[in-house]
Amino acid sequence: MIVRNYAGGVVFSGDRVLLSKNEKDKWMLPKSKISNGELSNEVVKRKMKESGVLAEFVSTAGYTNYEYFSNPHQKPFCNKITWYIMKAQKENENFFKIDEAMKLIEESQEKSLINLSFKKYTGEETMFNSL
């Protein structure tokens, strides 16, 4: 099995959350692959910059994993994602009301992550910019 590490952000602006489209044109939380030597928080900062979103870290959100079989590669893969809760200071057009985002996202793990992260985000506004 090939294991790949990713880092992503659950980015809120009030009651809105940032989504991005993957290569299959499906909505998801923004994430990016971690290359050798990179730290997960650096990857998230880079992904936000590429998205045109200015955001600061609030806290860690947790981790998700999913496995799948790649037909083109004829191998099983496991993607491990480290997630961060973030607060947007500058938005783009890909912020959606949370109930709307839940309808757009297909992955149940990401839906749960948004719910749990929003509860943590609204109950804990302490910023950890040192991440």
Secondary structure, 3 states (H helix, E strand, C coil): CEEEEEEEEEEEECCEEECEECCCCCEECCEEECCCCCCHHHHHHHHHHHHCCEEEEEEEEEEEEEEEEECCCCEEEEEEEEEEEEEEEECCCCEEEHHHHHHHCCCHHHHHHHHHHHHHHHHCCCCCCCC
